[in-house]
Amino acid sequence: MKVRLTPIIAKPFISAIMAASLLAGSGVATFALPTAYGAATDKTTNTAPAANAAPAAQDVIPTYPDKNPSKNQLDLALSAAILIDANTGQLLYSYNIDKAMAPASMTKMMTEYMVLKAIKDGKLSWDQQISISKEASSTPADGSQIYLAEGDTHTVKELYTAMSVASANDATVALGNALGGTEAGFVAMMNERAKELGLNTANFTSSTGYLDSTVIAAKDIAKLAMIILKEHPEFLEYSQIPSIKFRERDENPMINNDWMLESNKGIDNFKQYTYDGVDGMKTGFLTISGYNFTGTVKRGDTRLISVVYGASNKGKRFLETRKLYDWAFTNLERKTLVQPKAVVESAEKVKLSKGKSKSVNLVTGADLTLLVKKGSAAQATLKSTALPADGELVAPIKAGQKIGTATYEFKDPDSGVLVTKKINLVAAEDVAKAGWFSLMMRGIGEFFSGLFKGIVNLF
């Protein structure tokens, strides 16, 4: 005799199954209907980006050894030197990089950063007129200046160009006044921002670097340079200007003190200093610190940042910087240690709730590419992964959506520098949300499967 469940009988039967599945402590798998049908809300939800959205920026953390790994093997005639990869911050060469010294006019890089940030934040605009204060017009005559008069008005762009190209102290103070009200007020802002950026050796006492009481270590100048180039690449539009007139009536143009600029090619006086790919950043000089220079060079897909302190004359700082660049381009090459869209063995997939599939496949959202010795067998080590716990990830999922992270490390065998990079693990494909009927039938199946296992475990 065949028994047929009528709809009147089937409804309470299914209700009984659902009620039983909610019993706590039974060891039996539970399920819930979609929210639209009265089930409990999701533990977490996911806001998916557009299908073609790029993965979020990766976290790159270069860790410098406590002691300088380099013993000045290039025999540079300097008091300090550092060379880093502008993309990752990877330390390539270092000599006395931890000692805080007077940067002189390299201080203006912090002022330039503050102005660019203010423009980006809408607090200043390039065409905004700035009235020159008495404080700005009274800068010492023995420093670089463009002879601003109190009450004159100039645009932010004009003053910024004078600061960048001619290292003009009066233009620098005028811009600082526009942001901080006074030199002292702006200096306080500089130091506050330096702390936020992690420039731990920095102590700014002026916007210009004219005072030798301003100090910062080479490693923090390099870090500031990297931040500027990442956040405000337009900086280079000004730093590579070889010469320009501040006023149309000026007899002579302002001359950029960076003699290494590629844009100086063809100028006889600079031929021995120019270097292909150099487009910034800032020079400085004080008797106490000697001739300093923060430079950057780009060749192909490699951009380097260098800082040198304590050269004996104007030209020497560029010749010593050349040694750093030549060494790097001759001995190092870019190598991809972790490929983009690669499967991480210990994090191939993660469980997914309420999806047409019960899991989503994962791949790396970016690569790990570093500068290593040419021909070396350099490898990165997977240190850890971070993935959602079971039940946390809920459909729908879009391809490219960040799901977790994988942290890799690379240790340079020569310098001991450790580079850590956290790479996003992203969904390899779209996973749509399952329909309510599919979810209900899946839940029923899981209920009976768990019930059967529970019964078996009784014997």
C-alpha positions as CSV (number, residue, x, y, z in Angstrom):
1,M,0.0,0.0,0.0
2,K,1.4,3.3,-1.1
3,V,1.3,6.3,1.3
4,R,1.0,9.7,-0.3
5,L,1.7,12.9,1.6
6,T,-0.9,15.5,0.8
7,P,0.0,19.2,1.0
8,I,-1.9,19.5,4.3
9,I,0.4,16.8,5.8
10,A,3.6,17.9,4.0
11,K,3.6,21.4,5.4
12,P,3.7,20.4,9.1
13,F,6.1,17.7,8.2
14,I,8.6,20.2,6.8
15,S,7.9,22.6,9.7
16,A,8.8,19.8,12.1
17,I,12.1,19.2,10.3
18,M,13.0,22.9,10.4
19,A,12.1,23.1,14.1
20,A,14.2,20.0,14.9
21,S,17.1,21.5,13.0
22,L,17.2,24.4,15.4
23,L,17.7,22.3,18.5
24,A,21.0,23.4,20.2
25,G,23.6,20.9,21.3
26,S,22.2,18.1,19.3
27,G,25.2,17.9,17.0
28,V,22.8,17.9,14.1
29,A,23.4,20.3,11.1
30,T,21.1,23.2,11.0
31,F,19.7,25.4,8.1
32,A,17.7,28.5,7.7
33,L,15.5,29.9,5.0
34,P,16.4,33.1,3.2
35,T,15.7,36.3,5.1
36,A,12.8,37.1,2.8
37,Y,11.1,34.0,4.1
38,G,11.4,34.8,7.8
39,A,14.8,33.2,8.5
40,A,17.5,34.8,10.8
41,T,19.7,37.5,9.3
42,D,23.1,36.7,7.9
43,K,26.0,36.7,10.4
44,T,28.0,39.0,8.0
45,T,27.2,40.4,4.6
46,N,29.5,41.3,1.7
47,T,29.4,44.5,-0.3
48,A,30.7,43.4,-3.6
49,P,32.6,45.8,-5.9
50,A,31.9,46.0,-9.6
51,A,33.0,42.8,-11.5
52,N,35.9,44.7,-13.1
53,A,37.0,46.6,-10.0
54,A,40.7,46.5,-9.2
55,P,41.8,44.8,-5.9
56,A,42.5,47.1,-3.0
57,A,46.1,48.4,-2.7
58,Q,48.4,46.0,-1.0
59,D,50.3,46.7,2.3
60,V,54.0,46.8,1.7
61,I,56.2,46.9,4.8
62,P,60.0,47.1,4.5
63,T,61.8,46.3,7.8
64,Y,65.3,47.7,8.2
65,P,67.7,45.8,10.4
66,D,68.5,47.4,13.8
67,K,72.1,47.8,12.6
68,N,73.0,49.1,9.1
69,P,73.5,46.1,6.9
70,S,75.9,48.0,4.6
71,K,79.4,49.0,5.6
72,N,79.6,51.5,2.8
73,Q,80.9,48.9,0.4
74,L,80.9,51.5,-2.4
75,D,83.3,53.7,-0.3
76,L,81.1,56.7,-0.7
77,A,82.6,60.0,0.5
78,L,79.5,60.8,2.5
79,S,78.3,60.9,6.1
80,A,75.1,58.9,5.2
81,A,73.5,57.3,2.2
82,I,70.4,55.2,1.5
83,L,68.9,53.7,-1.7
84,I,65.4,52.2,-1.8
85,D,62.9,50.9,-4.3
86,A,60.3,53.6,-4.7
87,N,57.5,51.0,-5.2
88,T,58.0,48.8,-2.2
89,G,60.3,50.7,0.1
90,Q,62.8,47.8,-0.2
91,L,66.1,48.8,1.3
92,L,68.9,48.3,-1.3
93,Y,71.9,50.2,0.2
94,S,72.4,51.9,3.5
95,Y,75.1,53.7,5.4
96,N,74.5,55.5,8.7
97,I,70.8,55.8,7.9
98,D,69.5,56.0,11.5
99,K,71.4,59.1,12.6
100,A,69.3,62.3,12.7
101,M,71.2,65.1,10.9
102,A,70.4,68.5,9.5
103,P,68.8,68.1,6.1
104,A,69.0,71.8,5.2
105,S,66.7,72.6,2.3
106,M,65.7,69.0,1.9
107,T,63.3,70.1,4.7
108,K,61.3,71.8,2.0
109,M,60.1,68.3,0.9
110,M,57.9,68.2,4.0
111,T,56.5,71.7,3.1
112,E,55.9,70.7,-0.5
113,Y,54.1,67.6,0.8
114,M,51.9,69.6,3.1
115,V,51.0,72.1,0.3
116,L,50.2,69.3,-2.1
117,K,48.0,67.6,0.5
118,A,46.2,70.8,1.3
119,I,45.4,71.2,-2.4
120,K,44.2,67.7,-2.6
121,D,42.0,68.2,0.5
122,G,40.6,71.5,-0.9
123,K,42.2,73.7,1.6
124,L,44.3,75.5,-1.0
125,S,44.1,75.8,-4.8
126,W,46.8,76.3,-7.4
127,D,45.4,79.6,-8.6
128,Q,44.7,81.0,-5.1
129,Q,46.3,84.4,-4.4
130,I,48.6,84.5,-1.4
131,S,49.4,87.9,0.3
132,I,53.1,88.0,1.3
133,S,53.5,88.5,5.0
134,K,56.2,90.5,6.8
135,E,57.5,87.2,8.1
136,A,57.9,85.8,4.6
137,S,59.5,89.0,3.2
138,S,62.0,89.1,6.0
139,T,63.8,85.8,5.4
140,P,67.6,86.1,5.8
141,A,69.4,87.6,2.8
142,D,72.1,84.9,2.9
143,G,69.6,82.1,1.9
144,S,67.9,81.3,-1.4
145,Q,65.1,83.6,-2.1
146,I,63.1,85.4,-4.8
147,Y,62.9,88.7,-3.0
148,L,59.2,88.9,-2.1
149,A,57.9,92.1,-0.8
150,E,55.4,92.4,2.0
151,G,51.9,92.9,0.6
152,D,52.7,91.4,-2.8
153,T,50.3,88.7,-4.0
154,H,51.3,85.6,-5.9
155,T,49.4,82.4,-6.7
156,V,50.1,79.2,-4.8
157,K,51.4,77.7,-8.1
158,E,53.9,80.6,-8.5
159,L,55.2,80.2,-4.9
160,Y,55.3,76.4,-5.1
161,T,57.3,76.6,-8.3
162,A,59.8,79.0,-6.7
163,M,60.1,76.7,-3.7
164,S,60.6,73.6,-5.8
165,V,62.9,75.0,-8.5
166,A,64.9,77.7,-6.7
167,S,64.5,76.4,-3.2
168,A,63.3,79.9,-2.3
169,N,63.0,80.4,1.5
170,D,60.7,83.4,1.3
171,A,58.2,81.5,-1.0
172,T,58.4,78.6,1.3
173,V,57.5,80.7,4.4
174,A,54.7,82.4,2.5
175,L,53.1,79.0,1.7
176,G,53.6,77.9,5.3
177,N,51.9,81.0,6.5
178,A,48.9,80.3,4.2
179,L,48.4,77.0,6.0
180,G,49.6,77.6,9.6
181,G,49.1,81.4,10.0
182,T,52.7,81.8,11.1
183,E,55.9,80.0,10.7
184,A,55.6,78.6,14.2
185,G,52.1,77.5,13.6
186,F,53.1,75.7,10.4
187,V,56.1,74.1,12.0
188,A,53.8,72.6,14.6
189,M,51.7,71.2,11.8
190,M,54.8,69.7,10.1
191,N,55.8,67.9,13.3
192,E,52.3,66.6,13.9
193,R,52.1,65.2,10.4
194,A,55.6,63.8,10.6
195,K,54.5,61.7,13.6
196,E,51.4,60.5,11.7
197,L,53.6,59.4,8.8
198,G,56.0,57.5,11.1
199,L,59.0,59.8,10.5
200,N,60.2,59.1,14.0
201,T,63.6,60.9,13.8
202,A,62.2,64.1,12.4
203,N,62.3,67.4,14.4
204,F,61.3,70.4,12.3
205,T,62.1,73.8,13.6
206,S,61.4,75.7,10.3
207,S,59.6,75.2,7.0
208,T,62.8,75.8,5.0
209,G,65.6,73.9,6.8
210,Y,67.5,77.2,7.2
211,L,68.0,76.4,10.9
212,D,70.4,73.7,11.7
213,S,68.2,72.6,14.6
214,T,66.0,70.8,12.1
215,V,67.1,67.2,12.0
216,I,65.9,64.0,10.3
217,A,67.6,60.7,9.5
218,A,68.3,59.6,5.9
219,K,65.9,56.6,6.3
220,D,63.0,59.0,7.1
221,I,63.8,61.4,4.3
222,A,63.7,58.4,2.0
223,K,60.4,57.4,3.5
224,L,58.9,60.9,3.1
225,A,60.1,60.9,-0.6
226,M,58.3,57.6,-1.2
227,I,55.1,58.9,0.4
228,I,55.2,62.0,-1.8
229,L,55.7,60.0,-5.0
230,K,52.9,57.6,-4.1
231,E,50.4,60.2,-2.9
232,H,51.3,63.2,-5.1
233,P,53.1,62.2,-8.3
234,E,52.5,65.7,-9.6
235,F,55.5,66.7,-7.4
236,L,57.7,65.6,-10.3
237,E,56.1,68.0,-12.7
238,Y,57.8,70.8,-10.7
239,S,61.0,69.2,-9.4
240,Q,62.2,68.4,-12.9
241,I,61.9,72.0,-14.3
242,P,65.5,73.0,-15.1
243,S,64.9,76.7,-15.1
244,I,61.9,79.2,-15.2
245,K,61.3,82.9,-14.6
246,F,59.4,83.8,-11.5
247,R,58.3,87.2,-12.9
248,E,58.2,88.0,-16.6
249,R,60.2,91.2,-15.8
250,D,63.0,89.2,-14.1
251,E,66.3,89.4,-16.0
252,N,67.4,85.9,-15.1
253,P,65.4,82.7,-14.6
254,M,65.5,80.6,-11.5
255,I,67.9,77.7,-11.9
256,N,67.2,74.3,-10.4
257,N,70.0,73.2,-8.0
258,D,69.5,69.6,-9.1
259,W,72.2,69.2,-11.6
260,M,71.5,65.5,-12.2
261,L,68.2,66.2,-13.9
262,E,67.9,64.5,-17.3
263,S,66.3,67.7,-18.5
264,N,69.7,69.4,-18.0
265,K,71.1,67.4,-20.9
266,G,72.7,69.7,-23.4
267,I,73.9,72.2,-20.8
268,D,77.7,72.1,-20.8
269,N,78.1,73.0,-17.2
270,F,76.0,70.0,-16.1
271,K,77.1,67.3,-18.6
272,Q,79.2,65.4,-16.0
273,Y,76.3,65.3,-13.5
274,T,73.1,64.6,-15.6
275,Y,71.7,61.1,-15.4
276,D,69.1,59.5,-17.6
277,G,65.8,59.1,-15.8
278,V,66.5,61.6,-13.0
279,D,63.4,63.9,-12.4
280,G,63.8,65.1,-8.8
281,M,63.8,65.7,-5.9
282,K,65.6,68.2,-3.6
283,T,69.1,69.5,-2.7
284,G,70.3,71.1,0.6
285,F,73.3,72.7,2.2
286,L,74.4,73.8,5.6
287,T,77.9,74.1,6.9
288,I,77.0,71.7,9.7
289,S,75.8,69.0,7.4
290,G,77.6,69.6,4.1
291,Y,76.0,69.1,0.7
292,N,72.9,66.9,0.7
293,F,70.6,65.5,-2.0
294,T,67.4,63.5,-2.2
295,G,67.1,62.1,-5.7
296,T,64.9,59.8,-7.7
297,V,65.5,58.0,-11.0
298,K,63.2,56.0,-13.2
299,R,64.3,53.5,-15.9
300,G,61.8,51.1,-17.4
301,D,59.5,49.9,-14.6
302,T,62.0,50.6,-11.8
303,R,62.1,53.8,-9.8
304,L,64.7,54.4,-7.1
305,I,64.9,56.9,-4.3
306,S,68.3,58.0,-2.9
307,V,69.4,60.3,0.0
308,V,72.9,61.4,0.6
309,Y,74.3,63.5,3.4
310,G,77.6,65.3,3.8
311,A,79.2,65.6,0.4
312,S,82.2,68.0,0.3
313,N,80.9,70.2,-2.5
314,K,77.9,70.8,-4.8
315,G,79.0,68.4,-7.5
316,K,80.2,65.7,-5.3
317,R,76.7,64.9,-3.9
318,F,75.6,64.1,-7.5
319,L,78.7,62.0,-8.4
320,E,78.2,59.9,-5.2
321,T,74.5,59.5,-6.0
322,R,75.5,58.3,-9.5
323,K,77.6,55.5,-7.9
324,L,74.4,54.3,-6.1
325,Y,72.3,54.3,-9.3
326,D,75.0,52.7,-11.4
327,W,75.5,49.9,-8.8
328,A,71.8,49.2,-8.6
329,F,71.1,49.1,-12.3
330,T,74.2,47.0,-12.9
331,N,73.7,44.4,-10.2
332,L,70.0,44.2,-9.5
333,E,66.9,43.1,-11.5
334,R,63.2,43.0,-10.8
335,K,61.9,39.5,-10.1
336,T,58.3,38.5,-9.5
337,L,58.4,36.2,-6.4
338,V,54.6,35.8,-6.2
339,Q,52.5,35.9,-9.4
340,P,49.1,37.7,-9.6
341,K,46.1,35.4,-9.9
342,A,48.0,32.6,-8.4
343,V,46.5,29.8,-6.2
344,V,47.9,29.8,-2.6
345,E,48.2,26.1,-1.7
346,S,46.9,26.5,1.9
347,A,44.1,28.9,0.9
348,E,42.7,27.5,-2.3
349,K,39.1,28.1,-1.4
350,V,36.8,29.2,1.4
351,K,33.3,27.9,2.5
352,L,30.4,30.1,1.3
353,S,26.9,30.3,2.8
354,K,23.8,30.6,0.6
355,G,25.6,30.4,-2.7
356,K,24.9,28.3,-5.7
357,S,28.3,26.8,-4.9
358,K,29.2,25.9,-1.3
359,S,32.7,27.5,-1.7
360,V,34.5,30.1,-3.7
361,N,38.0,29.6,-5.2
362,L,40.7,32.1,-4.3
363,V,43.6,33.7,-6.1
364,T,46.2,36.4,-5.3
365,G,45.0,39.9,-6.2
366,A,48.4,41.3,-6.8
367,D,52.0,40.2,-7.3
368,L,55.1,40.5,-5.1
369,T,57.9,41.9,-7.3
370,L,61.3,42.9,-5.7
371,L,64.7,43.9,-6.7
372,V,67.2,41.1,-6.3
373,K,70.6,40.1,-7.4
374,K,70.7,39.4,-11.1
375,G,70.6,35.6,-11.7
376,S,69.7,34.8,-8.1
377,A,67.2,32.1,-7.1
378,A,65.3,34.5,-4.7
379,Q,62.1,33.2,-3.3
380,A,59.4,34.5,-1.0
381,T,58.0,32.6,2.0
382,L,54.3,32.4,2.8
383,K,54.1,33.3,6.5
384,S,50.3,33.4,7.1
385,T,46.9,33.6,5.7
386,A,43.7,35.2,7.0
387,L,40.4,33.9,5.8
388,P,36.7,34.2,6.9
389,A,35.5,31.6,9.4
390,D,33.0,29.1,8.4
391,G,29.6,30.7,8.0
392,E,30.9,34.3,7.8
393,L,31.1,34.6,4.0
394,V,27.7,34.9,2.4
395,A,26.8,34.9,-1.3
396,P,26.6,36.7,-3.7
397,I,30.3,37.0,-4.5
398,K,31.9,38.9,-7.4
399,A,35.1,37.9,-9.2
400,G,37.9,40.1,-7.8
401,Q,36.2,40.7,-4.5
402,K,38.6,40.7,-1.5
403,I,38.0,37.6,0.6
404,G,41.2,37.3,2.8
405,T,44.9,38.0,2.8
406,A,48.2,36.1,2.4
407,T,51.4,37.5,4.0
408,Y,54.7,36.8,2.3
409,E,58.3,37.6,3.4
410,F,61.5,37.9,1.6
411,K,64.9,38.3,3.3
412,D,67.8,39.6,1.4
413,P,70.7,37.2,2.0
414,D,73.3,39.9,1.7
415,S,71.7,42.9,3.6
416,G,69.4,41.0,6.0
417,V,66.6,43.4,5.0
418,L,63.2,41.8,5.5
419,V,60.4,42.8,3.1
420,T,56.8,41.8,4.2
421,K,53.9,42.1,1.8
422,K,50.3,41.4,2.6
423,I,48.5,40.4,-0.6
424,N,44.7,40.3,-1.0
425,L,43.2,36.9,-1.7
426,V,40.3,37.5,-4.1
427,A,37.4,35.5,-5.6
428,A,38.4,33.8,-8.8
429,E,34.9,33.9,-10.2
430,D,31.3,35.1,-9.5
431,V,29.2,33.0,-7.2
432,A,25.5,33.9,-7.3
433,K,23.1,33.5,-4.4
434,A,21.1,30.3,-4.4
435,G,17.3,30.4,-4.7
436,W,15.2,29.9,-1.6
437,F,14.0,26.4,-2.7
438,S,17.5,25.2,-3.4
439,L,18.6,26.5,0.1
440,M,15.6,24.7,1.7
441,M,16.3,21.4,0.0
442,R,20.0,21.7,0.8
443,G,19.1,22.3,4.5
444,I,16.8,19.3,4.5
445,G,19.6,17.2,3.1
446,E,22.1,18.4,5.7
447,F,19.5,17.8,8.4
448,F,19.0,14.2,7.5
449,S,22.7,13.7,7.0
450,G,23.5,15.1,10.4
451,L,20.6,13.1,12.0
452,F,21.9,9.9,10.5
453,K,25.4,10.6,11.7
454,G,24.1,11.3,15.2
455,I,22.2,8.0,15.2
456,V,25.2,6.1,14.1
457,N,27.3,7.7,16.8
458,L,24.9,6.3,19.4
459,F,26.0,2.7,18.6
